[in-house]
Amino acid sequence: MLTALIVIGVVAVVLVWGVAIYNGLVRVRALAEEGFSGINVQLRRRADLIPNLVSTVQGYATHERETLTQVIEHRTDATAAKGVAATAQADAAFTGMLGRLMAVAEAYPELKADANFRQLQEELSEIEEHLQSARRYYNATVRDLNTKIQSFPNVLIAGPMGFEQEEYYQDADPAIHAAPVVTFGAKA
């Protein structure tokens, strides 16, 4: 009788322990999904701002049609991409296109002085800051999830219950991993 109670007690403790681990894994997985959703919200905000920005630039830079067309054509790529890696790749490509758009704008002093353009530029800058924050939050939650999945004793429950490690949101641009080359010209 006593042995049966001990066995029942041990089984109950193991079950409670397993449920606690499972619930903790579910919680951090939900946080990672929430974090990725936050990235998508910011990408959508940026995509929604682009037509106004392009329209304003178009009024001043009519002969830059190819750059403006490419920006419009690719504005939804990052929001339509499926998965972390595809979203990061589309986001990086679109960020490069935005850089080209801003370079076009730099060639037109009257555009840079336009109040509407300056407001749109400020909004874009604010969105980019929120996007960076969302990327950091997502990566932090993925780190927590992956750590829990790999940690003992969680690893005993995570695999059999279908928990898998998530990908980090990474910039695929190899230039960010290299030190910039700085050269100073000879004095005249």
C-alpha positions in Angstrom: 0.0 0.0 0.0 2.8 2.4 0.9 4.7 1.6 -2.2 1.7 2.2 -4.3 1.3 5.7 -2.7 5.0 6.4 -3.3 4.7 5.4 -7.0 1.5 7.5 -7.4 3.3 10.4 -5.8 6.3 10.1 -8.0 4.1 9.8 -11.2 2.1 12.9 -10.1 5.3 14.9 -9.5 6.7 13.8 -12.9 3.4 14.7 -14.6 3.3 18.2 -13.0 7.0 18.7 -13.9 6.3 17.7 -17.5 3.2 20.0 -17.8 5.2 22.9 -16.3 8.0 22.4 -18.9 5.5 22.0 -21.7 3.6 25.2 -20.7 6.9 27.1 -20.5 7.9 26.0 -24.0 4.5 27.0 -25.3 4.8 30.4 -23.7 8.2 31.2 -25.2 7.1 29.9 -28.6 4.1 32.2 -28.5 6.5 35.1 -27.6 8.6 34.3 -30.7 5.5 34.2 -32.9 4.4 37.5 -31.4 7.9 38.9 -32.1 7.8 37.9 -35.8 4.3 39.3 -36.1 5.7 42.7 -34.8 8.3 42.6 -37.6 5.6 42.0 -40.1 3.5 44.9 -38.7 6.5 47.3 -39.2 7.2 46.0 -42.7 3.6 46.6 -43.6 3.7 50.1 -42.2 6.8 50.8 -44.2 5.2 49.3 -47.4 2.1 51.5 -46.9 4.3 54.6 -46.6 6.2 54.0 -49.8 3.6 55.0 -52.4 3.4 58.5 -50.8 7.2 58.8 -50.7 7.6 57.6 -54.3 4.8 60.0 -55.4 6.5 62.9 -53.8 9.9 62.0 -55.3 8.3 61.4 -58.7 7.1 65.1 -58.7 10.7 66.2 -58.7 12.7 63.4 -60.3 10.6 62.4 -63.3 13.6 60.9 -65.2 14.4 58.5 -62.4 11.4 56.3 -63.4 13.3 52.9 -63.3 14.3 53.3 -59.6 10.8 54.5 -58.6 9.1 51.7 -60.5 11.4 49.1 -58.8 10.6 50.5 -55.4 6.8 50.3 -56.0 7.0 46.8 -57.6 9.0 45.4 -54.6 7.3 47.2 -51.8 5.2 44.2 -50.6 7.9 41.6 -51.0 8.9 41.6 -47.4 5.3 41.5 -46.1 4.3 38.8 -48.5 7.3 36.6 -47.8 6.8 33.4 -45.9 9.1 32.4 -43.1 11.9 34.2 -41.3 14.7 33.7 -43.8 12.6 34.8 -46.8 11.2 37.8 -45.0 14.7 38.8 -43.9 16.0 38.5 -47.5 13.1 40.5 -49.0 13.5 43.1 -46.2 17.2 43.5 -46.9 16.5 43.9 -50.7 13.8 46.4 -50.1 16.0 48.4 -47.7 18.6 48.6 -50.4 16.0 49.9 -52.8 14.9 52.5 -50.3 18.6 53.6 -50.0 18.6 54.0 -53.8 15.4 56.1 -53.6 17.0 58.3 -50.9 20.1 58.7 -53.1 17.8 59.9 -55.9 16.3 62.4 -53.5 19.7 63.7 -52.5 20.3 64.9 -56.1 17.3 67.2 -55.8 17.8 70.0 -53.3 14.3 71.4 -53.9 12.9 67.9 -53.0 14.9 67.8 -49.8 13.4 71.1 -48.9 9.8 69.9 -49.5 7.8 69.7 -46.3 5.8 66.7 -47.4 9.0 64.8 -48.3 10.7 65.7 -45.0 7.6 64.5 -43.1 7.6 61.2 -45.0 11.3 60.8 -44.4 10.8 61.3 -40.7 8.0 58.8 -40.7 10.2 56.3 -42.5 13.0 56.9 -40.1 10.6 56.2 -37.2 9.3 53.1 -38.8 12.9 51.9 -39.3 13.6 52.4 -35.6 10.5 50.4 -34.7 11.5 47.7 -37.2 15.0 47.4 -35.6 13.4 47.1 -32.2 11.0 44.4 -33.5 13.9 42.5 -35.0 15.8 42.6 -31.7 12.7 41.6 -29.7 12.1 38.7 -32.0 15.7 37.5 -31.9 15.6 37.7 -28.0 12.5 35.6 -27.9 14.0 33.1 -30.3 17.1 32.9 -28.2 15.0 32.2 -25.1 13.0 29.5 -27.0 16.1 27.8 -28.5 17.8 27.9 -25.1 14.8 26.2 -23.4 14.5 23.6 -26.1 18.2 22.7 -25.8 18.4 22.8 -22.0 18.2 19.7 -19.8 15.6 18.5 -18.8 13.4 20.4 -21.3 15.1 18.6 -24.1 13.4 15.4 -22.9 10.0 16.9 -23.5 10.6 19.5 -26.3 11.5 17.0 -29.1 8.8 14.5 -28.5 6.2 17.3 -28.2 7.2 18.8 -31.5 9.1 21.9 -30.4 11.8 22.9 -32.9 14.4 25.6 -32.8 13.5 28.8 -34.6 15.7 30.8 -37.0 17.1 34.1 -36.0 16.2 37.2 -38.1 19.5 37.9 -39.9 20.6 40.4 -42.4 22.0 38.5 -45.4 24.2 41.4 -46.6 27.8 40.2 -46.2 29.0 43.8 -46.2 27.8 44.2 -42.6 30.2 41.5 -41.4 33.3 43.1 -43.0 35.2 46.1 -41.6 34.9 49.2 -43.8 38.0 50.2 -45.8 39.0 53.8 -45.0 41.5 55.5 -47.2 42.8 59.0 -46.9 43.8 60.8 -50.0 47.3 62.4 -50.4 47.4 66.1 -49.5 47.6 68.4 -52.4 
